[in-house]
């Protein structure tokens, strides 16, 4: 029996043919990016019924982070800028890694041992997984990264390095926490 070869669908295609990656990855980028922009602007500007810097800062202080309002600003900026980067596909490995790092801290703060329900971390885990997926696969063809020579052809190493950086920075922030 001979092995059947299936066509290869590469997000790095150089032809004019649109692949499933070219359509699917922007959907994931835009939805994930929009979720993150909403959460970030809630922290920064009180948009979308958010608590703003003061309210988020009090939450961060109660959770054991030093300089609650400063941490709230960092979290809000990271979520907003990471989300915007994902939406337009700009510096996608770093934007996705920013979201991934924020979710590591969100899971650590929220973790009670429950996975599902109001006390669970399934939403945060899904966001982290989606961000890691985008960091590793790249943005697809319809992204501003296509105009950047270094990121024009996404490499797995870009995503791996970005996720490692996010993990290290998230760990540093968690170490600062009481």
C-alpha positions as a Markdown table, in Angstrom:
| # | Residue | x | y | z |
|---|---|---|---|---|
| 1 | Unk | 0.0 | 0.0 | 0.0 |
| 2 | Unk | 1.4 | 3.4 | -0.9 |
| 3 | Unk | 1.2 | 6.4 | 1.4 |
| 4 | Unk | -1.2 | 9.1 | 0.3 |
| 5 | Unk | 0.3 | 12.6 | 0.2 |
| 6 | Unk | -1.9 | 15.4 | 1.3 |
| 7 | Unk | -1.3 | 18.9 | 0.1 |
| 8 | Unk | 0.7 | 21.0 | 2.4 |
| 9 | Unk | -1.0 | 24.1 | 3.8 |
| 10 | Unk | 1.7 | 26.5 | 4.9 |
| 11 | Unk | 1.0 | 29.9 | 6.3 |
| 12 | Unk | 4.2 | 31.0 | 4.6 |
| 13 | Unk | 2.9 | 30.5 | 1.1 |
| 14 | Unk | 4.5 | 32.7 | -1.6 |
| 15 | Unk | 1.8 | 32.1 | -4.2 |
| 16 | Unk | -1.4 | 34.0 | -4.7 |
| 17 | Unk | -3.5 | 31.1 | -3.5 |
| 18 | Unk | -5.3 | 31.7 | -0.2 |
| 19 | Unk | -4.8 | 28.9 | 2.3 |
| 20 | Unk | -6.9 | 27.9 | 5.3 |
| 21 | Unk | -4.2 | 29.5 | 7.5 |
| 22 | Unk | -4.6 | 32.8 | 5.7 |
| 23 | Unk | -8.3 | 32.9 | 6.6 |
| 24 | Unk | -8.3 | 31.2 | 10.0 |
| 25 | Unk | -5.4 | 33.0 | 11.7 |
| 26 | Unk | -6.8 | 36.5 | 11.2 |
| 27 | Unk | -10.1 | 35.4 | 12.7 |
| 28 | Unk | -8.2 | 34.1 | 15.8 |
| 29 | Unk | -6.0 | 37.2 | 15.9 |
| 30 | Unk | -8.9 | 39.7 | 15.6 |
| 31 | Unk | -11.2 | 38.0 | 18.2 |
| 32 | Unk | -8.4 | 37.5 | 20.7 |
| 33 | Unk | -7.0 | 40.9 | 20.1 |
| 34 | Unk | -10.4 | 42.5 | 20.6 |
| 35 | Unk | -10.9 | 40.7 | 23.9 |
| 36 | Unk | -7.6 | 41.9 | 25.1 |
| 37 | Unk | -8.1 | 45.5 | 24.0 |
| 38 | Unk | -11.4 | 45.5 | 25.9 |
| 39 | Unk | -9.8 | 44.1 | 29.1 |
| 40 | Unk | -6.9 | 46.5 | 28.8 |
| 41 | Unk | -9.0 | 49.6 | 28.3 |
| 42 | Unk | -11.2 | 48.6 | 31.2 |
| 43 | Unk | -8.1 | 48.9 | 33.4 |
| 44 | Unk | -6.7 | 52.0 | 31.8 |
| 45 | Unk | -9.7 | 54.2 | 31.0 |
| 46 | Unk | -12.7 | 52.6 | 32.8 |
| 47 | Unk | -14.2 | 51.8 | 29.4 |
| 48 | Unk | -16.7 | 49.0 | 29.0 |
| 49 | Unk | -17.7 | 49.4 | 32.7 |
| 50 | Unk | -14.2 | 48.7 | 33.9 |
| 51 | Unk | -12.7 | 49.7 | 37.2 |
| 52 | Unk | -10.0 | 52.0 | 35.8 |
| 53 | Unk | -6.4 | 52.3 | 37.2 |
| 54 | Unk | -7.5 | 53.1 | 40.7 |
| 55 | Unk | -9.9 | 50.1 | 41.1 |
| 56 | Unk | -7.6 | 47.7 | 39.3 |
| 57 | Unk | -4.7 | 49.0 | 41.3 |
| 58 | Unk | -6.6 | 48.2 | 44.5 |
| 59 | Unk | -7.2 | 44.7 | 43.2 |
| 60 | Unk | -3.5 | 44.2 | 42.4 |
| 61 | Unk | -2.5 | 45.4 | 45.8 |
| 62 | Unk | -5.0 | 43.0 | 47.5 |
| 63 | Unk | -3.6 | 40.2 | 45.3 |
| 64 | Unk | -0.1 | 40.9 | 46.8 |
| 65 | Unk | 1.5 | 42.9 | 43.9 |
| 66 | Unk | 3.7 | 45.9 | 44.9 |
| 67 | Unk | 2.6 | 49.3 | 43.6 |
| 68 | Unk | -0.9 | 48.2 | 42.6 |
| 69 | Unk | -1.7 | 51.2 | 40.3 |
| 70 | Unk | 1.7 | 50.8 | 38.5 |
| 71 | Unk | 1.0 | 47.1 | 38.0 |
| 72 | Unk | -2.5 | 47.9 | 36.8 |
| 73 | Unk | -1.0 | 50.4 | 34.2 |
| 74 | Unk | 1.5 | 47.8 | 33.1 |
| 75 | Unk | -1.2 | 45.1 | 32.8 |
| 76 | Unk | -3.6 | 47.5 | 31.0 |
| 77 | Unk | -0.9 | 48.7 | 28.5 |
| 78 | Unk | 0.2 | 45.2 | 27.9 |
| 79 | Unk | -3.3 | 43.9 | 27.2 |
| 80 | Unk | -4.2 | 46.9 | 25.0 |
| 81 | Unk | -1.0 | 47.1 | 23.0 |
| 82 | Unk | -0.8 | 43.3 | 22.7 |
| 83 | Unk | -4.4 | 43.1 | 21.6 |
| 84 | Unk | -3.9 | 45.9 | 19.0 |
| 85 | Unk | -0.8 | 44.2 | 17.7 |
| 86 | Unk | -2.8 | 41.0 | 17.3 |
| 87 | Unk | -5.7 | 42.7 | 15.5 |
| 88 | Unk | -3.4 | 44.2 | 12.8 |
| 89 | Unk | -0.8 | 41.4 | 12.8 |
| 90 | Unk | 2.1 | 43.6 | 13.8 |
| 91 | Unk | 5.0 | 42.1 | 15.8 |
| 92 | Unk | 2.7 | 39.1 | 16.2 |
| 93 | Unk | 5.1 | 36.9 | 18.2 |
| 94 | Unk | 5.7 | 39.6 | 20.7 |
| 95 | Unk | 2.0 | 40.7 | 20.8 |
| 96 | Unk | 0.9 | 37.1 | 21.4 |
| 97 | Unk | 3.7 | 36.6 | 24.0 |
| 98 | Unk | 2.5 | 39.7 | 25.9 |
| 99 | Unk | -1.0 | 38.2 | 26.1 |
| 100 | Unk | 0.5 | 34.9 | 27.1 |
| 101 | Unk | 2.5 | 36.4 | 29.9 |
| 102 | Unk | -0.5 | 38.4 | 31.3 |
| 103 | Unk | -2.5 | 35.1 | 31.3 |
| 104 | Unk | 0.2 | 33.3 | 33.3 |
| 105 | Unk | -0.2 | 36.0 | 36.0 |
| 106 | Unk | -4.0 | 35.9 | 35.7 |
| 107 | Unk | -4.1 | 32.1 | 36.2 |
| 108 | Unk | -1.7 | 32.4 | 39.1 |
| 109 | Unk | -3.8 | 35.0 | 40.8 |
| 110 | Unk | -7.1 | 33.3 | 40.2 |
| 111 | Unk | -6.0 | 29.7 | 40.8 |
| 112 | Unk | -7.9 | 28.0 | 43.6 |
| 113 | Unk | -7.6 | 24.5 | 42.4 |
| 114 | Unk | -10.8 | 24.8 | 40.3 |
| 115 | Unk | -10.6 | 24.5 | 36.5 |
| 116 | Unk | -14.3 | 25.2 | 35.6 |
| 117 | Unk | -16.9 | 27.6 | 36.8 |
| 118 | Unk | -16.6 | 31.1 | 38.3 |
| 119 | Unk | -13.6 | 30.1 | 40.3 |
| 120 | Unk | -12.0 | 28.2 | 37.4 |
| 121 | Unk | -9.3 | 29.3 | 35.0 |
| 122 | Unk | -10.6 | 27.8 | 31.8 |
| 123 | Unk | -11.1 | 31.2 | 30.1 |
| 124 | Unk | -7.6 | 32.4 | 31.0 |
| 125 | Unk | -6.1 | 29.0 | 29.9 |
| 126 | Unk | -7.9 | 29.3 | 26.6 |
| 127 | Unk | -6.6 | 32.8 | 26.0 |
| 128 | Unk | -3.1 | 31.7 | 26.9 |
| 129 | Unk | -3.4 | 28.7 | 24.5 |
| 130 | Unk | -4.7 | 30.9 | 21.7 |
| 131 | Unk | -1.9 | 33.4 | 22.3 |
| 132 | Unk | 0.8 | 30.7 | 22.3 |
| 133 | Unk | -0.7 | 29.3 | 19.1 |
| 134 | Unk | -0.4 | 32.7 | 17.3 |
| 135 | Unk | 3.1 | 33.2 | 18.6 |
| 136 | Unk | 4.1 | 29.8 | 17.2 |
| 137 | Unk | 2.3 | 29.8 | 13.9 |
| 138 | Unk | 2.6 | 33.5 | 13.0 |
| 139 | Unk | -0.2 | 35.9 | 11.9 |
| 140 | Unk | -1.0 | 34.4 | 8.5 |
| 141 | Unk | -0.6 | 36.2 | 5.2 |
| 142 | Unk | -3.0 | 39.1 | 5.9 |
| 143 | Unk | -1.0 | 40.9 | 8.5 |
| 144 | Unk | 1.3 | 43.9 | 8.8 |
| 145 | Unk | 4.2 | 41.6 | 9.7 |
| 146 | Unk | 4.3 | 40.8 | 5.9 |
| 147 | Unk | 5.9 | 44.2 | 5.5 |
| 148 | Unk | 8.6 | 43.7 | 8.0 |
| 149 | Unk | 11.7 | 41.9 | 6.6 |
| 150 | Unk | 12.5 | 40.0 | 9.8 |
| 151 | Unk | 8.9 | 38.8 | 10.2 |
| 152 | Unk | 7.8 | 38.5 | 6.6 |
| 153 | Unk | 8.4 | 34.7 | 6.8 |
| 154 | Unk | 7.5 | 33.6 | 10.3 |
| 155 | Unk | 9.9 | 31.2 | 11.9 |
| 156 | Unk | 9.0 | 28.9 | 14.7 |
| 157 | Unk | 12.0 | 30.2 | 16.6 |
| 158 | Unk | 10.5 | 33.7 | 16.7 |
| 159 | Unk | 7.5 | 32.3 | 18.5 |
| 160 | Unk | 9.5 | 30.1 | 20.8 |
| 161 | Unk | 11.8 | 32.9 | 21.8 |
| 162 | Unk | 8.9 | 35.3 | 22.4 |
| 163 | Unk | 7.1 | 32.8 | 24.6 |
| 164 | Unk | 10.2 | 32.1 | 26.6 |
| 165 | Unk | 10.6 | 35.8 | 27.1 |
| 166 | Unk | 7.0 | 36.1 | 28.3 |
| 167 | Unk | 7.4 | 33.2 | 30.6 |
| 168 | Unk | 10.6 | 34.7 | 32.2 |
| 169 | Unk | 9.0 | 38.1 | 32.6 |
| 170 | Unk | 5.8 | 36.6 | 34.0 |
| 171 | Unk | 7.8 | 34.6 | 36.5 |
| 172 | Unk | 9.7 | 37.8 | 37.6 |
| 173 | Unk | 6.4 | 39.6 | 38.2 |
| 174 | Unk | 5.1 | 36.6 | 40.2 |
| 175 | Unk | 8.3 | 36.6 | 42.3 |
| 176 | Unk | 7.7 | 40.3 | 43.2 |
| 177 | Unk | 4.2 | 39.3 | 44.4 |
| 178 | Unk | 3.8 | 38.8 | 48.2 |
